[in-house]
């Protein structure tokens, strides 16, 4: 693996190239993108694609990619511009893209703005609120999570996030009647460190979940788009958004092994079934 830094006026984007050089790869480069997850989250998954060029990166303002634009928000259109710049730097386009969670949203922005960049795009559980029948209630639940973070810090915010993202089905009155999630229940800290810059719990990534698909534009692009959902995800938030997104695009979601983090090994203590996940991803890309 080699690390590279792409210097732009707005940010220095750090990306990693694994496996053979693009010119020697049997298939186009495979980009794996997340948000707010950075490149190391794909270490295990990338290891199952050692036969081809795999590119991972740290989104602008996260991990090793330093911002120079004076902004703190995470916007899919800007992330798409950065990924487009990385693809150009590789000099080996068009590419294949696997985007998970917020990375899937950035992938939709990329395909919309630069459709010739990508041959196949696999969007794994994009957290798009607009795809839900209870979108207004989901926005309310998200705001309550951010309010908990702003009021009491990381532990309270993350507990509220876990409670929100593990709720089965639509956000009903029963959900909003629940007492505040207890950080202790999830082994989270109760002390407040005073920080309010977490990209997942603050409003800095609000543009990700509220991103609006240009369905008409996506229907016209040459890119093959596959929306993926984990077989274990069930009726929680990201499972429902994946199914809703697929429906909006006129397709059925493709079922992948495991859960929202199904491609993870031991990176964050939330392991999925990465070998089975990689096998399914390979099958989809080569279909």
C-alpha positions as CSV (number, residue, x, y, z in Angstrom):
1,X,0.0,0.0,0.0
2,X,1.2,3.5,-0.8
3,X,-0.2,6.7,0.6
4,X,-0.6,9.8,-1.6
5,X,-1.6,13.4,-0.9
6,X,-3.6,15.3,-3.5
7,X,-3.1,19.0,-2.8
8,X,-6.1,21.2,-3.9
9,X,-6.9,24.8,-3.0
10,X,-9.6,23.6,-0.6
11,X,-8.0,20.6,1.1
12,X,-5.1,18.1,1.0
13,X,-6.7,14.8,0.3
14,X,-4.9,11.7,1.5
15,X,-5.6,8.4,-0.3
16,X,-4.1,5.0,-0.4
17,X,-3.5,2.7,-3.3
18,X,-3.3,-1.0,-2.6
19,X,-2.5,-4.0,-4.9
20,X,-1.2,-3.8,-8.4
21,X,-0.8,-0.5,-10.3
22,X,-3.9,0.5,-12.2
23,X,-2.3,-0.3,-15.5
24,X,-1.6,-3.9,-14.3
25,X,-5.0,-4.5,-12.6
26,X,-7.3,-7.1,-14.3
27,X,-10.2,-4.8,-13.6
28,X,-10.7,-1.0,-13.1
29,X,-9.6,0.5,-9.8
30,X,-12.1,-0.2,-7.0
31,X,-12.7,2.9,-4.8
32,X,-14.0,2.2,-1.3
33,X,-15.4,5.3,0.3
34,X,-17.1,6.0,3.7
35,X,-18.2,9.0,5.7
36,X,-17.5,9.8,8.5
37,X,-15.4,6.6,8.4
38,X,-12.0,7.0,7.0
39,X,-9.7,4.7,5.0
40,X,-8.7,2.3,7.8
41,X,-12.3,1.1,8.1
42,X,-11.8,-0.7,4.8
43,X,-8.6,-2.5,5.7
44,X,-10.2,-5.9,6.1
45,X,-12.5,-5.6,3.0
46,X,-9.6,-4.4,0.8
47,X,-7.5,-7.4,1.8
48,X,-10.0,-9.7,-0.1
49,X,-9.3,-7.8,-3.3
50,X,-5.5,-8.1,-3.4
51,X,-5.6,-9.1,-7.0
52,X,-6.7,-5.6,-8.2
53,X,-6.1,-2.0,-7.5
54,X,-8.1,-0.8,-4.5
55,X,-8.2,2.9,-3.5
56,X,-9.4,4.2,-0.1
57,X,-9.3,7.8,1.2
58,X,-9.9,10.1,4.1
59,X,-12.8,12.5,3.4
60,X,-12.0,16.2,3.6
61,X,-11.6,17.3,7.2
62,X,-11.4,13.8,8.5
63,X,-8.4,11.6,9.4
64,X,-5.4,12.7,7.5
65,X,-7.1,14.9,5.0
66,X,-6.6,18.5,6.1
67,X,-9.1,21.2,5.1
68,X,-8.0,24.6,3.9
69,X,-11.4,26.0,3.0
70,X,-12.3,27.3,6.5
71,X,-15.4,25.1,6.7
72,X,-16.4,22.5,9.2
73,X,-19.4,20.9,7.5
74,X,-19.4,17.7,5.5
75,X,-21.2,18.1,2.2
76,X,-21.7,15.3,-0.3
77,X,-21.1,17.6,-3.3
78,X,-17.7,18.6,-2.0
79,X,-16.8,15.0,-1.1
80,X,-17.8,14.0,-4.6
81,X,-15.5,16.7,-6.1
82,X,-12.6,15.3,-4.0
83,X,-13.3,11.8,-5.1
84,X,-13.4,13.0,-8.7
85,X,-10.1,14.7,-8.3
86,X,-8.6,11.4,-6.9
87,X,-9.9,9.5,-9.9
88,X,-8.3,12.0,-12.2
89,X,-5.0,11.7,-10.3
90,X,-5.1,8.0,-10.8
91,X,-5.3,8.4,-14.5
92,X,-7.1,5.1,-14.8
93,X,-10.8,5.9,-15.0
94,X,-13.6,5.0,-15.2
95,X,-13.6,3.2,-11.9
96,X,-15.9,1.0,-9.8
97,X,-17.1,2.4,-6.4
98,X,-18.3,0.8,-3.2
99,X,-19.7,3.5,-0.9
100,X,-21.0,2.7,2.5
101,X,-23.3,4.8,4.7
102,X,-22.3,8.5,4.2
103,X,-19.9,7.3,1.6
104,X,-22.8,5.9,-0.4
105,X,-24.4,9.4,-0.3
106,X,-21.1,10.9,-1.6
107,X,-21.1,8.2,-4.3
108,X,-24.6,9.4,-5.4
109,X,-23.3,12.9,-5.6
110,X,-20.3,11.7,-7.6
111,X,-22.3,9.8,-10.1
112,X,-24.7,12.7,-10.5
113,X,-22.0,15.2,-11.2
114,X,-19.4,13.0,-12.9
115,X,-21.3,10.0,-14.4
116,X,-18.4,9.1,-16.7
117,X,-16.2,8.5,-13.7
118,X,-17.9,5.3,-12.6
119,X,-18.9,2.1,-14.4
120,X,-20.6,0.4,-11.4
121,X,-21.6,2.0,-8.1
122,X,-22.6,-0.1,-5.1
123,X,-24.4,2.1,-2.5
124,X,-24.5,0.2,0.8
125,X,-27.2,1.4,3.2
126,X,-27.2,5.2,2.3
127,X,-28.8,7.0,5.3
128,X,-31.1,9.2,3.2
129,X,-34.0,10.5,5.3
130,X,-36.0,11.5,2.2
131,X,-36.4,7.9,1.2
132,X,-38.5,7.1,4.3
133,X,-42.3,7.4,4.6
134,X,-41.8,8.8,8.1
135,X,-39.1,11.3,6.9
136,X,-40.4,14.1,9.2
137,X,-40.3,11.8,12.3
138,X,-36.9,10.6,11.3
139,X,-35.6,14.2,11.1
140,X,-37.1,14.8,14.5
141,X,-35.3,11.8,15.9
142,X,-32.1,12.9,14.4
143,X,-32.5,16.4,15.9
144,X,-33.2,14.9,19.3
145,X,-29.9,12.9,19.0
146,X,-28.0,16.1,18.1
147,X,-29.6,18.0,21.0
148,X,-28.5,15.3,23.4
149,X,-25.0,15.7,22.2
150,X,-25.0,19.4,22.4
151,X,-26.5,19.3,25.9
152,X,-24.3,16.6,27.5
153,X,-21.5,15.6,25.2
154,X,-20.3,12.5,23.5
155,X,-21.7,9.8,25.8
156,X,-25.2,11.1,25.8
157,X,-25.1,11.8,22.1
158,X,-23.7,8.4,21.1
159,X,-26.3,6.7,23.4
160,X,-29.0,8.6,21.6
161,X,-27.5,7.7,18.3
162,X,-27.5,4.0,19.1
163,X,-31.1,4.2,20.4
164,X,-32.1,5.9,17.2
165,X,-30.3,3.6,14.8
166,X,-31.4,0.4,16.5
167,X,-35.1,1.3,16.6
168,X,-37.1,-1.1,14.5
169,X,-39.6,0.4,12.1
170,X,-41.0,3.9,11.8
171,X,-40.4,6.5,14.4
172,X,-43.7,6.5,16.2
173,X,-45.0,8.2,19.4
174,X,-43.7,5.2,21.3
175,X,-40.2,6.0,20.2
176,X,-40.5,9.7,21.3
177,X,-42.0,8.6,24.6
178,X,-38.8,6.7,25.6
179,X,-36.6,8.2,28.3
180,X,-33.3,9.6,27.3
181,X,-30.8,6.9,26.3
182,X,-28.4,6.0,29.2
183,X,-24.7,6.1,28.2
184,X,-23.9,3.6,31.0
185,X,-26.2,1.0,29.3
186,X,-23.9,1.0,26.3
187,X,-20.6,1.3,28.2
188,X,-20.2,4.9,27.2
189,X,-18.6,7.7,29.2
190,X,-20.8,9.9,31.3
191,X,-18.3,12.7,31.7
192,X,-18.5,15.6,29.2
193,X,-15.2,16.5,27.6
194,X,-16.6,19.7,26.3
195,X,-16.1,18.9,22.6
196,X,-18.9,19.4,20.2
197,X,-17.2,18.6,16.9
198,X,-18.0,14.9,16.4
199,X,-18.9,14.5,12.7
200,X,-21.5,11.9,13.4
201,X,-23.3,13.5,16.4
202,X,-23.2,17.2,15.6
203,X,-24.9,19.0,12.7
204,X,-21.7,19.0,10.7
205,X,-22.8,16.0,8.7
206,X,-26.5,17.0,8.4
207,X,-26.0,17.6,4.7
208,X,-25.3,13.9,4.3
209,X,-28.6,12.5,5.7
210,X,-30.7,15.3,4.2
211,X,-29.1,15.0,0.7
212,X,-31.7,14.8,-2.0
213,X,-31.3,12.4,-4.9
214,X,-31.7,13.7,-8.4
215,X,-33.7,10.6,-9.5
216,X,-34.2,11.9,-13.0
217,X,-30.5,12.5,-13.5
218,X,-29.5,9.2,-12.0
219,X,-31.9,7.4,-14.4
220,X,-30.0,8.9,-17.3
221,X,-26.4,8.2,-16.3
222,X,-24.4,5.3,-17.9
223,X,-23.3,4.1,-14.4
224,X,-24.9,0.8,-13.2
225,X,-26.2,1.6,-9.7
226,X,-26.8,-1.2,-7.1
227,X,-28.3,-0.3,-3.8
228,X,-27.3,-2.8,-1.1
229,X,-28.8,-3.7,2.3
230,X,-27.5,-6.0,5.0
231,X,-29.4,-9.2,5.6
232,X,-29.2,-8.6,9.4
233,X,-30.0,-4.9,9.3
234,X,-33.7,-5.5,9.4
235,X,-36.1,-2.6,9.9
236,X,-33.7,-0.2,11.5
237,X,-33.0,3.2,10.1
238,X,-30.3,2.3,7.5
239,X,-32.1,-0.8,6.4
240,X,-35.3,1.2,5.7
241,X,-33.4,4.0,4.0
242,X,-31.6,1.4,1.7
243,X,-34.9,-0.2,0.8
244,X,-36.5,3.2,0.2
245,X,-33.7,4.5,-1.9
246,X,-33.8,1.4,-4.1
247,X,-37.5,1.8,-4.6
248,X,-37.0,5.4,-5.6
249,X,-34.6,4.3,-8.2
250,X,-36.9,1.6,-9.5
251,X,-35.0,-1.4,-8.2
252,X,-35.0,-3.9,-5.4
253,X,-32.1,-3.6,-2.9
254,X,-29.5,-6.3,-3.3
255,X,-29.0,-8.3,-0.1
256,X,-25.4,-8.5,1.3
257,X,-24.2,-10.5,4.3
258,X,-24.3,-9.2,7.8
259,X,-25.3,-5.7,9.0
260,X,-24.5,-2.0,8.4
261,X,-20.8,-2.7,9.2
262,X,-20.9,-6.1,7.5
263,X,-17.5,-5.6,5.8
264,X,-15.7,-4.7,8.9
265,X,-13.1,-7.0,10.6
266,X,-11.7,-6.0,13.9
267,X,-11.2,-2.3,13.0
268,X,-13.8,-0.9,15.4
269,X,-15.0,-3.8,17.5
270,X,-18.1,-4.2,15.4
271,X,-17.1,-7.0,13.2
272,X,-19.4,-8.3,10.4
273,X,-18.7,-11.1,8.0
274,X,-16.1,-9.5,5.8
275,X,-15.1,-12.6,3.8
276,X,-18.7,-13.4,2.8
277,X,-19.3,-9.7,2.2
278,X,-16.3,-9.4,-0.1
279,X,-17.5,-12.5,-2.0
280,X,-20.9,-10.9,-2.6
281,X,-19.3,-7.6,-3.6
282,X,-17.1,-9.3,-6.1
283,X,-20.1,-11.1,-7.6
284,X,-22.0,-7.9,-7.9
285,X,-19.1,-6.0,-9.5
286,X,-18.4,-8.8,-12.0
287,X,-22.1,-9.4,-12.9
